[in-house]
Amino acid sequence: MRKTSFEYHIHGYRYAPESFHIYKGLPGQEKTELPLSDEQRYQMGYLYLTQGIKSAVDYVCLLYTSDA
């Protein structure tokens, strides 16, 4: 049996990095929004615009693994 990985979706407005939101879920299922502070959303949006989606997702994963 193959391990299923999560899918991430990022939505936001290019000129306002603090407006970005990230959603996480399994393929074929409803995605849930990950709660982030305004500062964290700004940083995630900035990374998404300047370095790409992988950097933004890695940043959010780092936030959630450091809390645990």
Residue pairs with C-beta under 8 A, 6 or more apart in sequence:
4 26
4 27
6 24
6 25
6 26
7 24
7 25
7 26
7 27
7 31
8 22
8 23
8 24
8 53
8 57
8 60
9 22
9 23
9 31
10 20
10 21
10 22
10 23
10 44
10 48
10 53
10 56
10 57
11 20
11 21
11 23
12 19
12 20
12 21
12 41
12 45
12 48
13 19
13 20
14 49
16 45
17 41
17 42
17 43
17 44
17 45
17 46
17 48
17 49
18 38
18 41
18 42
18 45
19 41
19 45
20 41
20 42
20 44
20 45
20 48
20 56
21 33
21 36
21 41
22 33
22 34
22 36
22 44
22 56
22 57
22 60
23 31
23 32
23 33
23 34
24 31
24 32
24 34
25 31
25 32
34 60
34 64
36 44
36 60
36 63
40 60
40 63
43 59
44 56
44 59
44 60
45 56
47 55
47 56
47 59
48 55
48 56
